[in-house]
Amino acid sequence: MRLTDTEVLSIREAVQVFLPHDFRGVLKLYGSRTQDSARGGDIDLVLIVDSRDQVQVLKKNDYKIVAAMKLRPEIGDRKIDFKVLSVGEAELGFYSEALKNSIVLFQF
């Protein structure tokens, strides 16, 4: 994985600010950053949410979550692709393939 422990912690803290106290889900890294041998690439993150009600609220705030990550000095101006998905959405189409080799950054 091509993120440091400090970067992972910073990402988790930025995301956690927007989560309700009863949140259940998982934050995953996918894409080229999961491969130690690759170079470059944006930070591809997905927050998979157990509750359908919480999915809608978090989707409306996804741009704020990205902004909070970019405000962290450990992340800075790097390109971040961040999606909020329900468990069902994560199992369909593009994401079912993309998440096969994903890395769990944090289980909430």
MDAnalysis code that builds the backbone (N, CA, C; Angstrom):
import MDAnalysis as mda
import numpy as np

u = mda.Universe.empty(324, n_residues=108, atom_resindex=np.repeat(np.arange(108), 3), trajectory=True)
u.add_TopologyAttr("name", ["N", "CA", "C"] * 108)
u.add_TopologyAttr("resid", np.arange(1, 109))
u.add_TopologyAttr("resname", ["MET", "ARG", "LEU", "THR", "ASP", "THR", "GLU", "VAL", "LEU", "SER", "ILE", "ARG", "GLU", "ALA", "VAL", "GLN", "VAL", "PHE", "LEU", "PRO", "HIS", "ASP", "PHE", "ARG", "GLY", "VAL", "LEU", "LYS", "LEU", "TYR", "GLY", "SER", "ARG", "THR", "GLN", "ASP", "SER", "ALA", "ARG", "GLY", "GLY", "ASP", "ILE", "ASP", "LEU", "VAL", "LEU", "ILE", "VAL", "ASP", "SER", "ARG", "ASP", "GLN", "VAL", "GLN", "VAL", "LEU", "LYS", "LYS", "ASN", "ASP", "TYR", "LYS", "ILE", "VAL", "ALA", "ALA", "MET", "LYS", "LEU", "ARG", "PRO", "GLU", "ILE", "GLY", "ASP", "ARG", "LYS", "ILE", "ASP", "PHE", "LYS", "VAL", "LEU", "SER", "VAL", "GLY", "GLU", "ALA", "GLU", "LEU", "GLY", "PHE", "TYR", "SER", "GLU", "ALA", "LEU", "LYS", "ASN", "SER", "ILE", "VAL", "LEU", "PHE", "GLN", "PHE"])
u.atoms.positions = np.array([
    [0.859, -1.175, 0.000],
    [0.000, 0.000, 0.000],
    [0.901, 1.233, 0.000],
    [0.581, 2.160, -0.863],
    [1.396, 3.364, -0.992],
    [0.773, 4.571, -0.285],
    [0.434, 4.356, 0.969],
    [0.062, 5.423, 1.892],
    [0.769, 5.123, 3.210],
    [1.256, 6.152, 3.849],
    [1.911, 5.939, 5.138],
    [0.851, 5.780, 6.233],
    [1.289, 5.282, 7.373],
    [0.376, 5.161, 8.519],
    [-0.169, 6.531, 8.916],
    [0.674, 7.547, 8.826],
    [0.253, 8.910, 9.169],
    [-0.809, 9.408, 8.194],
    [-0.648, 9.115, 6.913],
    [-1.636, 9.524, 5.919],
    [-2.963, 8.808, 6.136],
    [-2.900, 7.515, 6.435],
    [-4.119, 6.738, 6.699],
    [-4.849, 7.297, 7.909],
    [-4.128, 7.586, 8.969],
    [-4.732, 8.152, 10.180],
    [-5.370, 9.506, 9.879],
    [-4.700, 10.316, 9.108],
    [-5.213, 11.640, 8.749],
    [-6.498, 11.523, 7.938],
    [-6.529, 10.597, 6.992],
    [-7.732, 10.363, 6.183],
    [-8.872, 9.904, 7.077],
    [-8.595, 8.949, 7.935],
    [-9.632, 8.424, 8.834],
    [-10.201, 9.520, 9.726],
    [-9.337, 10.337, 10.283],
    [-9.796, 11.416, 11.161],
    [-10.657, 12.422, 10.404],
    [-10.267, 12.743, 9.169],
    [-11.049, 13.694, 8.367],
    [-12.426, 13.137, 8.044],
    [-12.504, 11.859, 7.736],
    [-13.789, 11.218, 7.416],
    [-14.654, 11.107, 8.662],
    [-14.048, 10.718, 9.757],
    [-14.786, 10.424, 10.993],
    [-15.560, 11.632, 11.518],
    [-15.087, 12.827, 11.245],
    [-15.764, 14.044, 11.689],
    [-17.193, 14.113, 11.148],
    [-17.429, 13.548, 9.975],
    [-18.726, 13.632, 9.305],
    [-19.648, 12.448, 9.592],
    [-19.175, 11.480, 10.356],
    [-19.958, 10.271, 10.596],
    [-20.823, 10.402, 11.838],
    [-22.064, 9.918, 11.766],
    [-22.908, 9.910, 12.964],
    [-22.328, 8.952, 14.014],
    [-22.698, 9.170, 15.258],
    [-22.139, 8.361, 16.352],
    [-22.452, 6.873, 16.217],
    [-23.551, 6.539, 15.557],
    [-23.936, 5.129, 15.418],
    [-23.535, 4.555, 14.053],
    [-22.572, 5.162, 13.381],
    [-22.181, 4.748, 12.036],
    [-21.578, 3.346, 12.026],
    [-21.985, 2.587, 11.020],
    [-21.416, 1.263, 10.767],
    [-21.045, 1.210, 9.293],
    [-19.783, 0.885, 9.041],
    [-19.333, 0.785, 7.660],
    [-17.835, 0.578, 7.615],
    [-17.287, 0.729, 6.404],
    [-15.871, 0.473, 6.195],
    [-15.308, 1.491, 5.203],
    [-14.094, 1.953, 5.479],
    [-13.368, 2.843, 4.584],
    [-12.297, 2.018, 3.888],
    [-12.318, 2.036, 2.541],
    [-11.384, 1.216, 1.771],
    [-10.590, 2.050, 0.784],
    [-9.366, 1.606, 0.559],
    [-8.507, 2.142, -0.482],
    [-8.533, 1.150, -1.640],
    [-8.690, 1.654, -2.852],
    [-8.649, 0.784, -4.030],
    [-7.846, 1.472, -5.125],
    [-7.618, 0.779, -6.208],
    [-6.884, 1.373, -7.318],
    [-5.380, 1.198, -7.185],
    [-4.630, 2.041, -7.899],
    [-3.180, 1.865, -8.005],
    [-2.442, 2.051, -6.682],
    [-2.990, 2.790, -5.769],
    [-2.312, 3.009, -4.480],
    [-2.256, 1.736, -3.623],
    [-2.997, 0.715, -3.988],
    [-2.924, -0.548, -3.251],
    [-1.716, -1.378, -3.684],
    [-1.089, -0.987, -4.779],
    [0.030, -1.751, -5.351],
    [1.353, -1.063, -5.041],
    [2.194, -1.743, -4.282],
    [3.489, -1.172, -3.906],
    [4.383, -0.905, -5.115],
    [4.241, -1.692, -6.159],
    [5.113, -1.558, -7.334],
    [4.670, -0.448, -8.285],
    [3.472, 0.063, -8.135],
    [2.962, 1.116, -9.027],
    [3.534, 2.473, -8.611],
    [3.356, 3.452, -9.489],
    [3.820, 4.804, -9.190],
    [2.706, 5.784, -9.486],
    [2.733, 6.914, -8.766],
    [1.763, 7.967, -9.031],
    [0.347, 7.540, -8.714],
    [-0.595, 8.224, -9.328],
    [-2.008, 7.894, -9.151],
    [-2.669, 8.684, -8.053],
    [-3.962, 8.833, -8.204],
    [-4.726, 9.534, -7.182],
    [-5.033, 8.598, -6.029],
    [-5.624, 9.131, -4.996],
    [-6.021, 8.326, -3.834],
    [-7.488, 7.963, -4.031],
    [-7.745, 6.696, -4.313],
    [-9.102, 6.203, -4.551],
    [-9.641, 5.613, -3.257],
    [-10.687, 6.239, -2.733],
    [-11.278, 5.810, -1.467],
    [-12.763, 5.576, -1.624],
    [-13.271, 4.593, -0.910],
    [-14.709, 4.362, -0.879],
    [-15.127, 4.125, 0.568],
    [-16.221, 4.761, 0.942],
    [-16.831, 4.557, 2.249],
    [-18.090, 3.737, 2.019],
    [-18.067, 2.495, 2.468],
    [-19.219, 1.606, 2.293],
    [-20.042, 1.664, 3.572],
    [-21.302, 2.060, 3.419],
    [-22.179, 2.379, 4.539],
    [-23.240, 1.293, 4.710],
    [-23.408, 0.828, 5.927],
    [-24.401, -0.216, 6.206],
    [-25.834, 0.308, 6.176],
    [-26.064, 1.537, 6.600],
    [-27.418, 2.094, 6.719],
    [-27.804, 2.896, 5.478],
    [-28.941, 2.567, 4.891],
    [-29.409, 3.301, 3.702],
    [-29.688, 4.766, 4.003],
    [-30.222, 5.056, 5.169],
    [-30.494, 6.446, 5.545],
    [-29.203, 7.258, 5.627],
    [-28.178, 6.659, 6.198],
    [-26.908, 7.358, 6.337],
    [-26.200, 7.537, 4.993],
    [-26.407, 6.628, 4.068],
    [-25.798, 6.735, 2.735],
    [-26.192, 8.054, 2.089],
    [-27.473, 8.367, 2.098],
    [-27.958, 9.578, 1.435],
    [-27.374, 10.846, 2.049],
    [-27.315, 10.895, 3.360],
    [-26.764, 12.069, 4.043],
    [-25.282, 12.217, 3.725],
    [-24.547, 11.122, 3.777],
    [-23.109, 11.182, 3.527],
    [-22.799, 11.490, 2.064],
    [-23.624, 11.007, 1.136],
    [-23.416, 11.325, -0.279],
    [-23.556, 12.828, -0.519],
    [-24.464, 13.463, 0.194],
    [-24.648, 14.905, 0.046],
    [-23.446, 15.686, 0.591],
    [-22.681, 15.071, 1.452],
    [-21.540, 15.741, 2.079],
    [-20.189, 15.228, 1.587],
    [-20.171, 14.421, 0.527],
    [-18.909, 13.828, 0.097],
    [-17.865, 14.873, -0.285],
    [-18.289, 15.976, -0.882],
    [-17.333, 17.024, -1.261],
    [-16.723, 17.692, -0.031],
    [-17.489, 17.767, 1.054],
    [-16.959, 18.339, 2.294],
    [-15.922, 17.400, 2.915],
    [-16.172, 16.113, 2.793],
    [-15.232, 15.127, 3.328],
    [-13.906, 15.209, 2.566],
    [-13.982, 15.327, 1.245],
    [-12.764, 15.468, 0.434],
    [-12.024, 16.746, 0.819],
    [-12.745, 17.838, 0.981],
    [-12.126, 19.105, 1.375],
    [-11.423, 18.967, 2.728],
    [-12.057, 18.272, 3.666],
    [-11.455, 18.073, 4.986],
    [-10.162, 17.258, 4.881],
    [-10.143, 16.270, 3.999],
    [-8.918, 15.487, 3.790],
    [-7.810, 16.363, 3.213],
    [-8.162, 17.190, 2.231],
    [-7.164, 18.028, 1.566],
    [-6.615, 19.124, 2.481],
    [-7.363, 19.484, 3.501],
    [-6.882, 20.466, 4.471],
    [-5.808, 19.896, 5.389],
    [-5.725, 18.582, 5.448],
    [-4.712, 17.932, 6.272],
    [-3.350, 18.055, 5.600],
    [-2.327, 18.497, 6.319],
    [-1.006, 18.664, 5.695],
    [-0.426, 17.360, 5.146],
    [-0.807, 16.233, 5.725],
    [-0.295, 14.943, 5.248],
    [-0.847, 14.588, 3.871],
    [-1.987, 15.134, 3.516],
    [-2.639, 14.821, 2.232],
    [-2.432, 15.968, 1.249],
    [-2.719, 17.171, 1.691],
    [-2.480, 18.342, 0.857],
    [-3.262, 18.351, -0.438],
    [-2.578, 18.675, -1.507],
    [-3.217, 18.928, -2.795],
    [-3.345, 17.687, -3.689],
    [-3.167, 16.522, -3.139],
    [-3.267, 15.310, -3.962],
    [-4.694, 15.089, -4.446],
    [-4.810, 14.498, -5.620],
    [-6.140, 14.201, -6.168],
    [-6.741, 13.038, -5.393],
    [-7.976, 13.231, -4.959],
    [-8.690, 12.205, -4.193],
    [-9.992, 11.880, -4.909],
    [-10.203, 10.615, -5.147],
    [-11.473, 10.133, -5.685],
    [-12.178, 9.447, -4.519],
    [-13.240, 10.060, -4.019],
    [-13.927, 9.565, -2.831],
    [-15.392, 9.317, -3.160],
    [-15.856, 8.116, -2.886],
    [-17.249, 7.755, -3.126],
    [-17.864, 7.208, -1.852],
    [-19.141, 7.486, -1.692],
    [-19.939, 6.902, -0.611],
    [-20.904, 5.929, -1.274],
    [-20.887, 4.685, -0.827],
    [-21.734, 3.651, -1.418],
    [-22.454, 2.853, -0.343],
    [-23.620, 2.365, -0.695],
    [-24.293, 1.386, 0.161],
    [-23.603, 0.038, -0.071],
    [-23.866, -0.906, 0.792],
    [-23.306, -2.244, 0.628],
    [-23.733, -2.815, -0.726],
    [-24.979, -2.625, -1.107],
    [-25.482, -3.128, -2.382],
    [-24.791, -2.494, -3.574],
    [-24.576, -1.185, -3.530],
    [-23.893, -0.496, -4.629],
    [-22.457, -0.983, -4.792],
    [-21.810, -1.301, -3.682],
    [-20.421, -1.764, -3.713],
    [-20.289, -3.139, -4.354],
    [-21.389, -3.866, -4.421],
    [-21.368, -5.219, -4.982],
    [-21.753, -5.258, -6.456],
    [-22.043, -4.103, -7.053],
    [-22.515, -4.055, -8.437],
    [-21.518, -3.353, -9.358],
    [-21.557, -3.716, -10.622],
    [-20.860, -3.001, -11.682],
    [-19.384, -2.760, -11.445],
    [-18.972, -1.538, -11.744],
    [-17.571, -1.150, -11.659],
    [-16.983, -1.446, -10.282],
    [-17.691, -1.105, -9.241],
    [-17.132, -1.240, -7.896],
    [-16.948, -2.693, -7.471],
    [-17.763, -3.592, -7.963],
    [-17.562, -5.000, -7.604],
    [-16.196, -5.477, -8.090],
    [-15.761, -5.009, -9.255],
    [-14.434, -5.356, -9.785],
    [-13.345, -4.550, -9.092],
    [-13.542, -3.248, -9.005],
    [-12.516, -2.352, -8.465],
    [-12.171, -2.663, -7.010],
    [-13.122, -3.163, -6.259],
    [-12.901, -3.389, -4.826],
    [-12.355, -4.779, -4.505],
    [-12.183, -5.618, -5.526],
    [-11.666, -6.969, -5.271],
    [-10.310, -6.957, -4.581],
    [-9.458, -6.026, -4.941],
    [-8.116, -5.943, -4.359],
    [-7.964, -4.733, -3.442],
    [-9.079, -4.271, -2.904],
    [-9.036, -3.102, -2.043],
    [-8.439, -3.448, -0.683],
    [-8.051, -2.406, 0.029],
    [-7.471, -2.554, 1.359],
    [-8.358, -1.810, 2.355],
    [-8.758, -2.484, 3.409],
    [-9.553, -1.847, 4.457],
    [-8.645, -0.930, 5.258],
    [-8.987, 0.349, 5.267],
    [-8.239, 1.323, 6.050],
    [-8.796, 1.423, 7.465],
    [-10.132, 1.308, 7.554],
    [-10.743, 1.365, 8.880],
    [-12.144, 0.782, 8.845],
    [-12.451, -0.016, 9.844],
    [-13.790, -0.582, 10.040],
    [-14.446, 0.213, 11.157],
    [-15.561, 0.859, 10.854],
    [-16.254, 1.672, 11.859],
    [-17.346, 0.843, 12.523],
])
